[in-house]
Amino acid sequence: MKRFHGRQAFTLSELLIAIAILGLLIALLLPAIGASRAAARRASCAVKLKNLATALHIYHDNFQKFPPSAFYNDGQNMGDKGYDLKKVVVGENSKESTRAPYSFLVKMLPYVEQGYIYDQIDFKNNEAFAPAHYALAAKIIPVYTCPDIRGNTASTAVDYQPPGGPKPALASYKALGATTLACLQDSPSVTNAELNGGTLHPYATYSFNTLKAPTQTAILVETKEPKYAAWWDGTTASIPGFHPGKGNVADDRTPTPPAGAPALNIQASGAQQSFITKDQFGGKEDMQWGPSSEHPGLVNLANGGTETRSIANNVDPTVYRALISRRANDNGDIGDFFR
Protein backbone atom coordinates (compact mmCIF):
# COMPACT_ATOMS: atom_id res chain seq x y z
CA MET A 1 0.00 0.00 0.00
CA LYS A 2 1.37 3.40 -1.04
CA ARG A 3 1.77 5.74 1.90
CA PHE A 4 0.86 9.44 1.42
CA HIS A 5 3.47 11.84 2.65
CA GLY A 6 2.07 15.30 3.52
CA ARG A 7 4.14 18.53 3.27
CA GLN A 8 6.35 19.00 6.26
CA ALA A 9 5.66 22.23 8.19
CA PHE A 10 8.28 24.97 8.70
CA THR A 11 10.32 24.56 11.79
CA LEU A 12 10.46 27.51 14.17
CA SER A 13 14.04 28.32 13.20
CA GLU A 14 13.16 28.34 9.48
CA LEU A 15 10.21 30.63 10.12
CA LEU A 16 12.38 33.06 12.10
CA ILE A 17 14.99 33.08 9.33
CA ALA A 18 12.32 33.82 6.71
CA ILE A 19 10.92 36.67 8.82
CA ALA A 20 14.44 38.06 9.32
CA ILE A 21 15.12 38.02 5.57
CA LEU A 22 11.81 39.78 4.85
CA GLY A 23 12.58 42.36 7.51
CA LEU A 24 16.01 42.99 6.02
CA LEU A 25 14.55 43.45 2.54
CA ILE A 26 11.94 45.89 3.84
CA ALA A 27 14.61 47.81 5.75
CA LEU A 28 16.65 48.10 2.56
CA LEU A 29 13.67 49.24 0.51
CA LEU A 30 12.18 51.81 2.90
CA PRO A 31 14.95 54.47 2.50
CA ALA A 32 14.68 54.19 -1.27
CA ILE A 33 10.91 54.58 -1.11
CA GLY A 34 11.27 57.55 1.25
CA ALA A 35 13.85 59.18 -1.01
CA SER A 36 11.61 58.67 -4.05
CA ARG A 37 8.69 60.28 -2.27
CA ALA A 38 10.84 63.21 -1.13
CA ALA A 39 12.11 63.72 -4.68
CA ALA A 40 8.54 63.61 -5.99
CA ARG A 41 7.40 66.25 -3.47
CA ARG A 42 10.39 68.45 -4.32
CA ALA A 43 9.60 68.11 -8.04
CA SER A 44 5.93 68.94 -7.39
CA CYS A 45 7.02 72.04 -5.50
CA ALA A 46 9.22 73.08 -8.42
CA VAL A 47 6.27 72.65 -10.80
CA LYS A 48 4.10 74.89 -8.62
CA LEU A 49 6.81 77.55 -8.56
CA LYS A 50 7.14 77.33 -12.33
CA ASN A 51 3.37 77.69 -12.73
CA LEU A 52 3.42 80.79 -10.55
CA ALA A 53 6.34 82.26 -12.52
CA THR A 54 4.46 81.52 -15.74
CA ALA A 55 1.39 83.28 -14.31
CA LEU A 56 3.55 86.33 -13.66
CA HIS A 57 4.63 86.28 -17.30
CA ILE A 58 1.03 86.14 -18.50
CA TYR A 59 0.22 89.07 -16.22
CA HIS A 60 3.20 90.92 -17.70
CA ASP A 61 1.97 90.23 -21.21
CA ASN A 62 -1.37 91.80 -20.29
CA PHE A 63 -0.07 94.86 -18.42
CA GLN A 64 3.50 95.26 -19.76
CA LYS A 65 4.87 95.06 -16.22
CA PHE A 66 5.09 92.75 -13.23
CA PRO A 67 2.85 93.48 -10.26
CA PRO A 68 4.31 95.08 -7.14
CA SER A 69 4.61 92.69 -4.23
CA ALA A 70 2.02 94.77 -2.35
CA PHE A 71 -0.88 96.89 -3.55
CA TYR A 72 -3.98 98.67 -2.25
CA ASN A 73 -7.61 98.63 -3.33
CA ASP A 74 -6.97 101.60 -5.62
CA GLY A 75 -4.23 99.63 -7.40
CA GLN A 76 -1.41 101.76 -6.02
CA ASN A 77 1.73 100.38 -4.42
CA MET A 78 3.56 101.78 -1.40
CA GLY A 79 5.80 103.92 -3.55
CA ASP A 80 2.78 105.47 -5.25
CA LYS A 81 1.27 106.31 -1.87
CA GLY A 82 4.50 107.33 -0.21
CA TYR A 83 4.01 104.79 2.58
CA ASP A 84 6.85 103.40 4.68
CA LEU A 85 6.97 99.59 4.71
CA LYS A 86 8.53 99.64 8.18
CA LYS A 87 5.46 101.45 9.51
CA VAL A 88 2.79 99.40 7.75
CA VAL A 89 1.18 97.08 10.32
CA VAL A 90 0.43 93.44 9.61
CA GLY A 91 -3.32 92.90 9.44
CA GLU A 92 -4.14 96.61 9.93
CA ASN A 93 -7.44 97.71 8.42
CA SER A 94 -8.31 101.18 9.67
CA LYS A 95 -5.41 103.66 9.82
CA GLU A 96 -4.48 105.09 6.44
CA SER A 97 -0.66 105.20 6.39
CA THR A 98 -0.21 101.97 8.37
CA ARG A 99 -2.90 99.95 6.59
CA ALA A 100 -1.91 96.50 5.34
CA PRO A 101 -1.95 95.97 1.55
CA TYR A 102 -2.92 92.98 -0.58
CA SER A 103 -0.26 90.52 -1.73
CA PHE A 104 0.76 90.08 -5.36
CA LEU A 105 -0.53 86.51 -4.95
CA VAL A 106 -4.02 88.00 -4.90
CA LYS A 107 -3.40 89.45 -8.36
CA MET A 108 -2.22 86.05 -9.54
CA LEU A 109 -5.49 84.25 -8.69
CA PRO A 110 -7.06 84.58 -12.18
CA TYR A 111 -3.83 83.25 -13.72
CA VAL A 112 -3.67 80.10 -11.58
CA GLU A 113 -7.27 79.00 -12.20
CA GLN A 114 -8.58 80.64 -9.03
CA GLY A 115 -10.55 83.41 -10.70
CA TYR A 116 -13.72 82.48 -8.83
CA ILE A 117 -12.03 83.63 -5.61
CA TYR A 118 -10.68 86.79 -7.20
CA ASP A 119 -14.15 87.70 -8.45
CA GLN A 120 -15.46 87.73 -4.87
CA ILE A 121 -12.98 90.38 -3.69
CA ASP A 122 -14.49 93.81 -3.12
CA PHE A 123 -11.58 96.04 -4.11
CA LYS A 124 -13.74 99.13 -4.40
CA ASN A 125 -15.20 99.31 -0.92
CA ASN A 126 -13.04 97.12 1.31
CA GLU A 127 -9.41 97.15 2.35
CA ALA A 128 -7.36 93.95 2.40
CA PHE A 129 -8.22 93.04 5.98
CA ALA A 130 -11.76 94.32 6.09
CA PRO A 131 -14.14 91.82 7.79
CA ALA A 132 -15.79 91.10 4.43
CA HIS A 133 -12.54 89.49 3.28
CA TYR A 134 -11.76 87.24 6.26
CA ALA A 135 -13.33 84.13 4.75
CA LEU A 136 -11.63 84.66 1.37
CA ALA A 137 -8.21 85.18 2.96
CA ALA A 138 -8.65 81.91 4.86
CA LYS A 139 -9.05 79.82 1.71
CA ILE A 140 -6.20 77.41 1.00
CA ILE A 141 -4.82 77.87 -2.52
CA PRO A 142 -3.30 74.50 -3.50
CA VAL A 143 -0.97 75.93 -6.15
CA TYR A 144 0.53 78.22 -3.48
CA THR A 145 1.35 75.33 -1.12
CA CYS A 146 4.44 73.11 -1.22
CA PRO A 147 3.54 69.42 -0.73
CA ASP A 148 6.37 69.06 1.81
CA ILE A 149 4.64 71.51 4.16
CA ARG A 150 2.42 69.31 6.29
CA GLY A 151 1.84 71.44 9.39
CA ASN A 152 -0.56 74.31 9.94
CA THR A 153 -2.51 75.53 6.94
CA ALA A 154 -3.41 78.86 8.60
CA SER A 155 -1.12 81.52 10.01
CA THR A 156 -0.36 81.26 13.71
CA ALA A 157 0.52 84.96 14.06
CA VAL A 158 -1.35 86.86 16.75
CA ASP A 159 -1.58 89.87 14.41
CA TYR A 160 -4.47 88.26 12.57
CA GLN A 161 -7.39 88.22 14.98
CA PRO A 162 -10.58 88.38 12.93
CA PRO A 163 -13.49 88.66 15.40
CA GLY A 164 -15.35 85.40 15.01
CA GLY A 165 -13.56 84.58 11.76
CA PRO A 166 -10.68 82.33 10.62
CA LYS A 167 -7.07 83.38 10.29
CA PRO A 168 -5.64 83.74 6.78
CA ALA A 169 -4.22 80.68 5.01
CA LEU A 170 -0.49 80.28 4.46
CA ALA A 171 1.44 80.24 1.20
CA SER A 172 4.76 78.48 0.61
CA TYR A 173 6.04 81.03 -1.91
CA LYS A 174 7.15 84.65 -1.64
CA ALA A 175 8.77 87.24 -3.85
CA LEU A 176 12.54 87.45 -3.50
CA GLY A 177 12.28 91.21 -3.32
CA ALA A 178 15.78 92.48 -2.57
CA THR A 179 19.25 91.49 -1.45
CA THR A 180 18.98 92.90 2.07
CA LEU A 181 16.25 94.10 4.40
CA ALA A 182 17.29 97.71 3.97
CA CYS A 183 16.99 97.47 0.20
CA LEU A 184 13.52 95.99 0.63
CA GLN A 185 12.37 98.73 2.99
CA ASP A 186 14.21 101.71 1.52
CA SER A 187 13.08 104.43 -0.84
CA PRO A 188 12.50 103.65 -4.53
CA SER A 189 15.70 105.47 -5.46
CA VAL A 190 17.67 102.86 -3.52
CA THR A 191 15.42 100.01 -4.57
CA ASN A 192 15.78 100.81 -8.26
CA ALA A 193 19.55 100.26 -8.17
CA GLU A 194 20.30 97.07 -10.11
CA LEU A 195 22.76 95.78 -7.52
CA ASN A 196 20.11 95.87 -4.82
CA GLY A 197 18.12 93.35 -6.80
CA GLY A 198 14.52 92.39 -6.53
CA THR A 199 11.80 92.32 -9.15
CA LEU A 200 8.53 92.14 -7.20
CA HIS A 201 8.86 94.98 -4.72
CA PRO A 202 6.41 96.84 -2.43
CA TYR A 203 7.56 100.25 -3.68
CA ALA A 204 7.80 99.78 -7.42
CA THR A 205 6.69 97.90 -10.52
CA TYR A 206 9.23 96.63 -13.00
CA SER A 207 8.97 95.42 -16.57
CA PHE A 208 10.58 92.32 -18.02
CA ASN A 209 13.21 94.57 -19.57
CA THR A 210 14.39 95.39 -16.05
CA LEU A 211 15.83 91.89 -15.79
CA LYS A 212 19.13 92.13 -17.59
CA ALA A 213 19.61 88.36 -17.46
CA PRO A 214 16.15 86.88 -16.88
CA THR A 215 17.19 83.23 -16.86
CA GLN A 216 19.72 83.91 -14.08
CA THR A 217 17.71 86.32 -11.91
CA ALA A 218 15.65 84.81 -9.10
CA ILE A 219 12.22 86.35 -8.55
CA LEU A 220 10.35 83.78 -6.40
CA VAL A 221 11.45 81.59 -3.53
CA GLU A 222 9.80 79.14 -1.18
CA THR A 223 9.43 79.52 2.59
CA LYS A 224 8.21 77.45 5.52
CA GLU A 225 7.33 80.48 7.65
CA PRO A 226 4.33 79.54 9.87
CA LYS A 227 3.32 83.05 10.94
CA TYR A 228 3.95 85.77 8.38
CA ALA A 229 3.35 83.96 5.10
CA ALA A 230 -0.36 84.57 4.55
CA TRP A 231 -0.96 84.54 0.79
CA TRP A 232 -3.40 87.43 1.18
CA ASP A 233 -1.07 89.82 3.04
CA GLY A 234 1.21 92.12 1.03
CA THR A 235 3.03 93.35 4.13
CA THR A 236 5.24 90.25 4.18
CA ALA A 237 4.80 89.00 0.60
CA SER A 238 8.32 90.01 -0.37
CA ILE A 239 11.47 89.10 1.58
CA PRO A 240 15.22 89.79 1.30
CA GLY A 241 17.69 87.11 0.32
CA PHE A 242 20.26 87.75 3.06
CA HIS A 243 19.71 87.40 6.79
CA PRO A 244 19.78 90.82 8.54
CA GLY A 245 21.49 89.38 11.62
CA LYS A 246 24.06 87.02 10.10
CA GLY A 247 26.95 89.33 9.32
CA ASN A 248 24.78 91.78 7.39
CA VAL A 249 23.75 94.90 9.24
CA ALA A 250 20.14 95.88 8.71
CA ASP A 251 21.10 98.93 6.61
CA ASP A 252 23.50 97.11 4.29
CA ARG A 253 23.29 98.68 0.82
CA THR A 254 26.82 97.89 -0.29
CA PRO A 255 27.40 96.94 -3.93
CA THR A 256 29.75 94.09 -2.99
CA PRO A 257 28.42 90.73 -1.78
CA PRO A 258 27.70 90.73 1.96
CA ALA A 259 30.15 88.80 4.08
CA GLY A 260 27.38 87.09 6.01
CA ALA A 261 25.42 83.97 5.31
CA PRO A 262 22.67 83.67 2.72
CA ALA A 263 19.29 83.32 4.41
CA LEU A 264 18.68 79.75 3.26
CA ASN A 265 17.23 77.52 5.97
CA ILE A 266 19.21 79.70 8.35
CA GLN A 267 17.85 77.90 11.41
CA ALA A 268 18.84 74.48 10.10
CA SER A 269 22.07 74.58 12.10
CA GLY A 270 22.87 76.08 15.46
CA ALA A 271 20.52 77.80 17.86
CA GLN A 272 17.19 79.07 16.62
CA GLN A 273 17.28 82.66 15.44
CA SER A 274 14.49 84.67 13.91
CA PHE A 275 14.85 85.76 10.32
CA ILE A 276 13.45 89.26 10.86
CA THR A 277 12.56 90.57 14.31
CA LYS A 278 9.22 92.20 15.07
CA ASP A 279 10.96 95.56 15.53
CA GLN A 280 12.31 95.38 11.99
CA PHE A 281 9.03 94.96 10.11
CA GLY A 282 6.08 95.98 12.27
CA GLY A 283 4.73 92.63 13.41
CA LYS A 284 3.76 91.58 16.91
CA GLU A 285 6.04 88.53 16.71
CA ASP A 286 9.28 87.68 14.95
CA MET A 287 9.27 86.28 11.43
CA GLN A 288 10.93 82.90 11.95
CA TRP A 289 11.94 81.90 8.43
CA GLY A 290 13.01 83.60 5.23
CA PRO A 291 13.92 81.59 2.11
CA SER A 292 13.53 78.06 3.44
CA SER A 293 11.98 74.67 2.80
CA GLU A 294 11.37 71.18 4.13
CA HIS A 295 13.50 69.75 1.30
CA PRO A 296 16.75 68.52 2.91
CA GLY A 297 19.70 70.81 2.22
CA LEU A 298 18.17 73.06 -0.41
CA VAL A 299 15.51 75.59 -1.36
CA ASN A 300 13.64 75.88 -4.65
CA LEU A 301 13.50 79.19 -6.47
CA ALA A 302 12.13 80.42 -9.79
CA ASN A 303 13.88 82.90 -12.06
CA GLY A 304 12.65 85.49 -14.49
CA GLY A 305 12.62 83.03 -17.35
CA THR A 306 10.19 80.77 -15.39
CA GLU A 307 12.83 78.06 -14.91
CA THR A 308 13.09 76.60 -11.42
CA ARG A 309 16.26 75.57 -9.63
CA SER A 310 17.20 74.04 -6.31
CA ILE A 311 19.82 76.08 -4.50
CA ALA A 312 21.97 74.49 -1.81
CA ASN A 313 21.99 75.91 1.71
CA ASN A 314 25.76 76.37 1.51
CA VAL A 315 25.71 78.40 -1.71
CA ASP A 316 28.55 80.87 -2.02
CA PRO A 317 27.32 84.36 -0.94
CA THR A 318 28.78 85.95 -4.07
CA VAL A 319 26.90 83.58 -6.35
CA TYR A 320 23.71 83.96 -4.34
CA ARG A 321 23.80 87.75 -4.45
CA ALA A 322 24.40 87.64 -8.19
CA LEU A 323 21.23 85.59 -8.56
CA ILE A 324 19.13 88.18 -6.77
CA SER A 325 20.70 91.15 -8.52
CA ARG A 326 19.10 92.44 -11.71
CA ARG A 327 22.48 93.36 -13.17
CA ALA A 328 23.51 91.38 -16.26
CA ASN A 329 27.26 91.08 -15.83
CA ASP A 330 27.26 89.40 -12.42
CA ASN A 331 25.02 86.49 -13.32
CA GLY A 332 27.45 84.42 -15.37
CA ASP A 333 28.89 81.84 -12.99
CA ILE A 334 26.33 79.91 -10.98
CA GLY A 335 28.76 77.18 -9.97
CA ASP A 336 27.73 73.71 -8.85
CA PHE A 337 25.14 74.76 -6.31
CA PHE A 338 22.14 73.89 -8.44
CA ARG A 339 20.81 70.40 -8.80
C-alpha positions in Angstrom: 0.0 0.0 0.0 1.4 3.4 -1.0 1.8 5.7 1.9 0.9 9.4 1.4 3.5 11.8 2.6 2.1 15.3 3.5 4.1 18.5 3.3 6.3 19.0 6.3 5.7 22.2 8.2 8.3 25.0 8.7 10.3 24.6 11.8 10.5 27.5 14.2 14.0 28.3 13.2 13.2 28.3 9.5 10.2 30.6 10.1 12.4 33.1 12.1 15.0 33.1 9.3 12.3 33.8 6.7 10.9 36.7 8.8 14.4 38.1 9.3 15.1 38.0 5.6 11.8 39.8 4.9 12.6 42.4 7.5 16.0 43.0 6.0 14.5 43.4 2.5 11.9 45.9 3.8 14.6 47.8 5.7 16.7 48.1 2.6 13.7 49.2 0.5 12.2 51.8 2.9 15.0 54.5 2.5 14.7 54.2 -1.3 10.9 54.6 -1.1 11.3 57.5 1.2 13.9 59.2 -1.0 11.6 58.7 -4.0 8.7 60.3 -2.3 10.8 63.2 -1.1 12.1 63.7 -4.7 8.5 63.6 -6.0 7.4 66.2 -3.5 10.4 68.4 -4.3 9.6 68.1 -8.0 5.9 68.9 -7.4 7.0 72.0 -5.5 9.2 73.1 -8.4 6.3 72.7 -10.8 4.1 74.9 -8.6 6.8 77.5 -8.6 7.1 77.3 -12.3 3.4 77.7 -12.7 3.4 80.8 -10.6 6.3 82.3 -12.5 4.5 81.5 -15.7 1.4 83.3 -14.3 3.5 86.3 -13.7 4.6 86.3 -17.3 1.0 86.1 -18.5 0.2 89.1 -16.2 3.2 90.9 -17.7 2.0 90.2 -21.2 -1.4 91.8 -20.3 -0.1 94.9 -18.4 3.5 95.3 -19.8 4.9 95.1 -16.2 5.1 92.8 -13.2 2.8 93.5 -10.3 4.3 95.1 -7.1 4.6 92.7 -4.2 2.0 94.8 -2.3 -0.9 96.9 -3.5 -4.0 98.7 -2.2 -7.6 98.6 -3.3 -7.0 101.6 -5.6 -4.2 99.6 -7.4 -1.4 101.8 -6.0 1.7 100.4 -4.4 3.6 101.8 -1.4 5.8 103.9 -3.5 2.8 105.5 -5.2 1.3 106.3 -1.9 4.5 107.3 -0.2 4.0 104.8 2.6 6.9 103.4 4.7 7.0 99.6 4.7 8.5 99.6 8.2 5.5 101.4 9.5 2.8 99.4 7.8 1.2 97.1 10.3 0.4 93.4 9.6 -3.3 92.9 9.4 -4.1 96.6 9.9 -7.4 97.7 8.4 -8.3 101.2 9.7 -5.4 103.7 9.8 -4.5 105.1 6.4 -0.7 105.2 6.4 -0.2 102.0 8.4 -2.9 99.9 6.6 -1.9 96.5 5.3 -1.9 96.0 1.5 -2.9 93.0 -0.6 -0.3 90.5 -1.7 0.8 90.1 -5.4 -0.5 86.5 -4.9 -4.0 88.0 -4.9 -3.4 89.5 -8.4 -2.2 86.0 -9.5 -5.5 84.3 -8.7 -7.1 84.6 -12.2 -3.8 83.2 -13.7 -3.7 80.1 -11.6 -7.3 79.0 -12.2 -8.6 80.6 -9.0 -10.5 83.4 -10.7 -13.7 82.5 -8.8 -12.0 83.6 -5.6 -10.7 86.8 -7.2 -14.2 87.7 -8.4 -15.5 87.7 -4.9 -13.0 90.4 -3.7 -14.5 93.8 -3.1 -11.6 96.0 -4.1 -13.7 99.1 -4.4 -15.2 99.3 -0.9 -13.0 97.1 1.3 -9.4 97.2 2.4 -7.4 94.0 2.4 -8.2 93.0 6.0 -11.8 94.3 6.1 -14.1 91.8 7.8 -15.8 91.1 4.4 -12.5 89.5 3.3 -11.8 87.2 6.3 -13.3 84.1 4.7 -11.6 84.7 1.4 -8.2 85.2 3.0 -8.6 81.9 4.9 -9.0 79.8 1.7 -6.2 77.4 1.0 -4.8 77.9 -2.5 -3.3 74.5 -3.5 -1.0 75.9 -6.2 0.5 78.2 -3.5 1.3 75.3 -1.1 4.4 73.1 -1.2 3.5 69.4 -0.7 6.4 69.1 1.8 4.6 71.5 4.2 2.4 69.3 6.3 1.8 71.4 9.4 -0.6 74.3 9.9 -2.5 75.5 6.9 -3.4 78.9 8.6 -1.1 81.5 10.0 -0.4 81.3 13.7 0.5 85.0 14.1 -1.4 86.9 16.7 -1.6 89.9 14.4 -4.5 88.3 12.6 -7.4 88.2 15.0 -10.6 88.4 12.9 -13.5 88.7 15.4 -15.3 85.4 15.0 -13.6 84.6 11.8 -10.7 82.3 10.6 -7.1 83.4 10.3 -5.6 83.7 6.8 -4.2 80.7 5.0 -0.5 80.3 4.5 1.4 80.2 1.2 4.8 78.5 0.6 6.0 81.0 -1.9 7.2 84.6 -1.6 8.8 87.2 -3.8 12.5 87.5 -3.5 12.3 91.2 -3.3 15.8 92.5 -2.6 19.3 91.5 -1.5 19.0 92.9 2.1 16.2 94.1 4.4 17.3 97.7 4.0 17.0 97.5 0.2 13.5 96.0 0.6 12.4 98.7 3.0 14.2 101.7 1.5 13.1 104.4 -0.8 12.5 103.7 -4.5 15.7 105.5 -5.5 17.7 102.9 -3.5 15.4 100.0 -4.6 15.8 100.8 -8.3 19.5 100.3 -8.2 20.3 97.1 -10.1 22.8 95.8 -7.5 20.1 95.9 -4.8 18.1 93.4 -6.8 14.5 92.4 -6.5 11.8 92.3 -9.2 8.5 92.1 -7.2 8.9 95.0 -4.7 6.4 96.8 -2.4 7.6 100.3 -3.7 7.8 99.8 -7.4 6.7 97.9 -10.5 9.2 96.6 -13.0 9.0 95.4 -16.6 10.6 92.3 -18.0 13.2 94.6 -19.6 14.4 95.4 -16.1 15.8 91.9 -15.8 19.1 92.1 -17.6 19.6 88.4 -17.5 16.1 86.9 -16.9 17.2 83.2 -16.9 19.7 83.9 -14.1 17.7 86.3 -11.9 15.6 84.8 -9.1 12.2 86.4 -8.6 10.4 83.8 -6.4 11.5 81.6 -3.5 9.8 79.1 -1.2 9.4 79.5 2.6 8.2 77.5 5.5 7.3 80.5 7.7 4.3 79.5 9.9 3.3 83.1 10.9 4.0 85.8 8.4 3.3 84.0 5.1 -0.4 84.6 4.6 -1.0 84.5 0.8 -3.4 87.4 1.2 -1.1 89.8 3.0 1.2 92.1 1.0 3.0 93.3 4.1 5.2 90.3 4.2 4.8 89.0 0.6 8.3 90.0 -0.4 11.5 89.1 1.6 15.2 89.8 1.3 17.7 87.1 0.3 20.3 87.7 3.1 19.7 87.4 6.8 19.8 90.8 8.5 21.5 89.4 11.6 24.1 87.0 10.1 27.0 89.3 9.3 24.8 91.8 7.4 23.8 94.9 9.2 20.1 95.9 8.7 21.1 98.9 6.6 23.5 97.1 4.3 23.3 98.7 0.8 26.8 97.9 -0.3 27.4 96.9 -3.9 29.7 94.1 -3.0 28.4 90.7 -1.8 27.7 90.7 2.0 30.1 88.8 4.1 27.4 87.1 6.0 25.4 84.0 5.3 22.7 83.7 2.7 19.3 83.3 4.4 18.7 79.7 3.3 17.2 77.5 6.0 19.2 79.7 8.4 17.9 77.9 11.4 18.8 74.5 10.1 22.1 74.6 12.1 22.9 76.1 15.5 20.5 77.8 17.9 17.2 79.1 16.6 17.3 82.7 15.4 14.5 84.7 13.9 14.8 85.8 10.3 13.5 89.3 10.9 12.6 90.6 14.3 9.2 92.2 15.1 11.0 95.6 15.5 12.3 95.4 12.0 9.0 95.0 10.1 6.1 96.0 12.3 4.7 92.6 13.4 3.8 91.6 16.9 6.0 88.5 16.7 9.3 87.7 15.0 9.3 86.3 11.4 10.9 82.9 12.0 11.9 81.9 8.4 13.0 83.6 5.2 13.9 81.6 2.1 13.5 78.1 3.4 12.0 74.7 2.8 11.4 71.2 4.1 13.5 69.7 1.3 16.7 68.5 2.9 19.7 70.8 2.2 18.2 73.1 -0.4 15.5 75.6 -1.4 13.6 75.9 -4.6 13.5 79.2 -6.5 12.1 80.4 -9.8 13.9 82.9 -12.1 12.6 85.5 -14.5 12.6 83.0 -17.3 10.2 80.8 -15.4 12.8 78.1 -14.9 13.1 76.6 -11.4 16.3 75.6 -9.6 17.2 74.0 -6.3 19.8 76.1 -4.5 22.0 74.5 -1.8 22.0 75.9 1.7 25.8 76.4 1.5 25.7 78.4 -1.7 28.6 80.9 -2.0 27.3 84.4 -0.9 28.8 85.9 -4.1 26.9 83.6 -6.4 23.7 84.0 -4.3 23.8 87.8 -4.5 24.4 87.6 -8.2 21.2 85.6 -8.6 19.1 88.2 -6.8 20.7 91.2 -8.5 19.1 92.4 -11.7 22.5 93.4 -13.2 23.5 91.4 -16.3 27.3 91.1 -15.8 27.3 89.4 -12.4 25.0 86.5 -13.3 27.5 84.4 -15.4 28.9 81.8 -13.0 26.3 79.9 -11.0 28.8 77.2 -10.0 27.7 73.7 -8.8 25.1 74.8 -6.3 22.1 73.9 -8.4 20.8 70.4 -8.8 
